[in-house]
Amino acid sequence: MQWKYFKVVLASAVMLPTALVAREVTTRKNLVPANNAEVEQFPIEDSLKVENALAFHNGIVKMRGYAKRAGASKETFMLTNCSNMHLSSIEIVFRYVDMEGTLIHERRENVVCDLPPYTSRQASVKTFDEGKNFYYYKSKSRKGAIAYDVSIRVLSYNIKVERKD
């Protein structure tokens, strides 16, 4: 019984100093907006006008090396940037069909990437196969798993533009 009281007294002795410490106030009061704040203005150049915007080109992003084993939680593939532009993300449509050509699933994924000009990077997305019953027909299989093929189409890509001062 005395051991129980000793624990309570010890816990109180440890917690009491932390409860008595004054908290730090982080809210600042009486702030006044600066009336003379300079806002940087940039002229709109002809190259930034909508009519001069880049058109989508199919050959800018190439995908190869797709793989997904039965039981895997991710699908992996290689992205190649075939342009002189730095890409920051790519929107892709995945279309999954069984070996008879019947549609299993179709989805859109936005793959965030850092893809400098003329480089390749490995990318991964979470698999559509939450039950882990399917495998890509060119990958390793396991008994009872169902083979599928996938077609991949690039819908859009974002070009990374950085300010250089």
N, C-alpha and C positions, 0 to 999 in steps of 0.2 A: 504494500500500500504506500509506503514511504517513497518507493522508487517512482510511482506514478506522480506524486507531488513534485518530486525532484525534476522530472521531465517538464512539467508545466512551468515551474519556476525558471528552469534553464531556457525554455523556448521564449518566455516573456522577456528575459534578460537580453536575449539576442534580438528580438523584434522591436523592443521599446526604442532603442536609439534610432533605428530607421524610420519609425513613425514620427519622431520629434524633429527630424531634419526638415528645414524649410524648403518648400518646392520653389523651383525657379520659374519666374513669370516670363513667358516668351511672347506675350501679346504686347505690341508696342502701341502707345496711345499718342494722341496729338500729332499725327503725321499730316503734313501739308503737301499737296501735289506741287511739283515744280512747274511754274508757268513758263519758264524759259527752256524747257527740255527740248533738245534738238532731236528731230525725227529725220532719219536718213531717207532722202528721196532718191529714187532711181528712175531715170527716164526709160520709157518703154521703147525698146529698140524694135526695128522691123523684124528681126529674127524671132521675137517673142510673140508676134501677132498670131492669132488663131489660123489664119489662112496659110501661114508658113510652117505649121506644126508638122511633125514627122508622121508619115503614114505607117500603118502596121505592115511589116514584111515577114512572110513565113520563114525565111531562111535565117533569121537572126539568132534563134535559139534552136539547137539540135539536142535531142535526147537519145541516149543509148545506154546499154548495159543494165536494163531493168532486171530486178531479182526480187523474189519473195518465196521463201520456203513455207511449207505447211507448218503451222505453229509459230511463225514469226509474227511479231507485232508491228513491224515496219516494212514498207516497200522502199527499196533503194534504187537509184538510177544516177546516171551522169548527165549533167547539164553543160553544154558548150555554148559560149557566147561567140558567135561568128561575126561580130560587128566591132566597130571602133568606139562603142558607147559602153559605159559602165552600167550594168543592170543591178537593180536592188530587189526586185521580186518578179515572179512569173506566175500567171494564173493559167492553170492546166485543167483540161477535162480528161478524166480517166474513164474508159468504157471497157467493162469486163464482160467477156462472153465465154461460155463453156466450149468444149471442143466440137460441138455440133453447130456452134454459132448462135446459140440462144443467149440473149442478154441476161446477165446475172445482176449487174449493178452499173450505175453511171453516177459520177460525182465530179464536182469542181473543187479544186484545191488551190490556195494561194501559197506558193512556195517562196518564203523569204530567203534571199540569198545575197551574197556579195560576190558578184561575177564581173571582174574587170574585163576589158576588151581582150578578145582572142584567148580566153582561158577556159578551162573545164573545172568543175567542182562536183563532188558527190553530194547528192541531196537525198533526204528521206522524208516520207510522209507516213502518218499513222495508217495502218492497213484498213481496208473496208471490211475485212474478214474478222470480225470480233469473235466468232466461234472457232476460229483457227482450223477450218475444215478445208480450205482451198490452198492450192499452190500454183505458181506460175509454171507452165508446162516445160520450160527450159531449166527450171531449178530442181533441187533435190525434193523428192516426195516421201511420203510415209504411207503405210498401208491404210486404205480407207479414205485418203484425202482425194479431193476432186481437182482435176487439172483445169486451168483456165488460160485464156489468152487475153492480152490487154492492148488496146489502142490508146495512144496518148496524143492529144492535140493541144497546142499552145493557143490560148485565147488572147492573152495580153501580156505585156511586160512593162515594168516601170524603169525608167532611165534615171540613174542617180546623177544629179547635178550638184556640185559643191561650189560654194563661193570661195574664190581665191583672192585673198588680200595680200 
